[in-house]
């Protein structure tokens, strides 16, 4: 609750923006906001899916706000960011899944803050290649789409999503722009086995993912999926070493790691 935290909270409120930091109850919000970093969430704060792990509000989608990209870019400029992360709720009500707004937001940031790098954390767009192409044509510096969990748990953890579809979309993004780092992440502690996690890691590498994040699932409320197991730090270290052995450009693993945690450092490490 330092000065930077308070100033950023006021800025987000004044510009009528949303962040995944608050909407998804991220445990790192204090650290990141005091570092003057945040993950902007576009297309409103109401999701059309009902994933069992996520704290974001569910329900009927809000109207698309075409001024939102400008306001995100304004926030990036005021914060003095050199690396911005943009995500969204799922918008299954839209044919392009919200890809157009991702494109407009990337372009607005680049115009307002030349030289600022932009990472996007996108939904699966229901498998639409056309939607993914819209995003990749805007040349994000990193394309992130989270796999979230192992295939066996998809029905209870990721309602409306399919493991194979997520893998295919990640591979397609890399095919469109081979020079762009592609990233994905997993939550651990939902009942998966170590062998299942390692297999997902191999699948992600086979589908040309460059950057991997692994973190502990933390239950947002009693209404969400329970924590089956807390993963000891040594096990996260094992996954980090395993990922390096598989050939990932960078692996970020630890209890409080989230897909956007230290995103600028992950991007820099992946390019080394």
N, C-alpha and C positions, 0 to 999 in steps of 0.2 A: 504493500500500500504506500509506496514511495511517491515522490513528486512526479516522476515520469509516468507512473501508473495512473495517477489522478488526471494528469494532463491528457493522456491518451484516451481515457474513458470519456472525458468531456468532449474531445474531438470527435470520437465515434458517435456520440449522442448528437452533437451539433450538426453533423453531416448526415444524420439519419442513415447510418450504415450498420451492418451486422458483422460480427466476427465469430469464427468457429470457436475461438478461445472462450467466449462467454456462452454461446448457444449450446456447445457440446460439453460444457463444464470441464474444460481441460485443466489438469492439475498444475500445469506449468504457466498459467496465465500471469501470476505475479512476477516470476522470473523474466518471462518474455516481454511483458509490457514495461517492466522497469529497464529492459535493454532497448526499449523503443522498437520492438518487432511485434507484428501481429499478422494473423491470417484472415484476410477479408473474405466474407461469405456473401456472394451475390445471389440474385434471383429470390430475394426474400429470406425469411427464417422459418418457413413452414415446408416440411418435406412431404413428398407424395408417397414415400415408402415408410414401413413401420419396422425397421430393423430392431432386434431385441436388445442391442447394446448401446444404442445412440440416444443421447439426451436432447437432440434437436426436436423441436415441436413438430408433430405430425398433423396432417389434415388437408383441407382444400388449399390449393396453391394460391399465392397472392398474384395480383396483376404484375406483369413485367414492367419494371421501371427503367426506361431507356436513358434516364439521366444518371443512373447509378454508376456506370463506368467513369463518368466525369468526376463524381464525388469521391470515388475510390482513388482516382489519380490525384485529386486535390489533397486527400489525406496522406498519400505517399509523399507528395511534395512537402507538405507541412512537417511531416515526421523526418524528412531528410533521408528517406530510405534509399539504399543502393541495391536492395534485394527485396522484392515483394512477393508474397504468396497469396494466391487467389483460389478459393474453392467455392462450392455452391451446394445447396440442397439438391436432391433429386427432383427433376421436373419432368416426370413421365407424361404430363399433360401436354407437353410441347413436342412437335415432330422432331426437332433437332435436339431435344433434351436440354436446351439452354446453351448450346454451343455458340450461337450467335453472340450472346452476352459475354462469354469468355473472350471471344475475338475482339469485341468492342472494348473490353476492359484492358486487354493487353495493349491495344493500339492507343488507348487514352493515356495509360501510364507512360508508354514510350514517348508520346508527344509532349506530355507535361513534364516528365523527368527523363530526358535523354540519358542513356547509359544505365538506367536502372534495370537490373535483371528481373525477370518475371517467371516464377514457377507457378504452374496451375495444377491443382488437385481436382480431377474431373470425375464425374460419375461414369457408369458404363454406357450411357447413352442408349441403353437397350440394344447394344450391339450394332448401332448405326455407323457404318464406315463413313458415310457422308458427313455426319456430325463430327467425328474425330478429325476428318480432313479439314473442316472449317477451323478447328482449334489449331491444328498443326500448321496450317497455312499462315497463321498469325505469328509463327516462329517463337513459341515460348522457349525460355532457356532451359526449363525442365518440365517434362510431362509426367505427372504422378497420377496413378490410379491404384487405390488400395485393394488388395485381395482379401484382407481382414482376417480370414480364418482358414482352416483346412476344409477340403471338400465335404467330408462327412458331417460337418456342423453347419453347412450353409443353410439348410432349411429352417433351423431355429435361430441362427444368428443374422443372416442376410436375406430377409424376405424379399422376393422379387429379383434377386440376383442369381447368376449361375457362374460357378467357378471357371468352367471352360470358356465362357464368354469373356470374362475378365482377362484371362490369359491371352485370348485371341486379340482383344482390343489393345493390350499392351504391345504385342508383337506388331500389330498393324501400325501403331503410332511410330514405332522404330523403323518400320519399312518406309513410311512416308518421309521421315527426316532422320537418316542414320546418324547424323552428327549430334542430335539432341539427346542428352541423357534421359533415360526412362527410369521411373522410380515406382516402387510399390512397398506396401507395408502390411504387417501382421500384428494382431493382438494375441497375446498368449494368456493362458489361465482359464480358458472356457471349456476345457475338457479334452483338448487335443493331446496326442502323444508326441514324444520327441521324434520318433520316426516319421510321423505325419508332417511335422514342421520341416524336417530336413527334406522330405519329398517335395513339399511346396517350394522350398528354396531352390531345389534342382529344377522344378518346372519353370519357375520364374526366370532362372538363368537361361534355360533352354529357349525361353520366349524373349530373350534379348533384353531383359531388365538389367540396368546398370547399378542402381542404388537401391538398397534394401533397408527398411527400418523394422525393428522388432521391439515391442513394448508390452508391459503388463496391462491387461484389461482391468479397469477399475469401475465398479458398479455405480452408475450415476444416482440411482435411487432404488428403493425396494421393489419398484415396478419393473425394473430391468433384469436382464439375465444375471443369475448369481455367479460369483467368482468360485470356480471349482478348485483352483490352486494358485498360490502365489509362487512365482518362478524365482528361485534364488539367483542372486547376481552372478554366481559362478556359472550357472547354466546359460545366462545371456552371453557370458564370455565365450562359452563353448560354441554358441551359434555364430558369434562374430568370427571366430577362427574358422569355423566350417564354411561360412560365406566367403571368406578370403580365399580359402582353398578351392572353392568352386569357381572362382574367377570374377566375383562381383567387383566393380570398381570401388565401391565403398559400402560398408555395413555399419549402421548405427543401431546398437542394441543395449537395452537397459530398462529397468522397471518403469521409469517415467518418460521414455522415448515415445514420441508421437511422430506422425508422418511429416509434420512441418517443424519439428524441434531441431534447432541449429541447421535449418535448411541451407543457409548460405555456406556453412562450413562443409556440408555434405556435397554440395555442388562443386565447390573448389577442390575437394579431395578427389571427386570423380574425374576431374579434368587433368589431374596430375599424372 
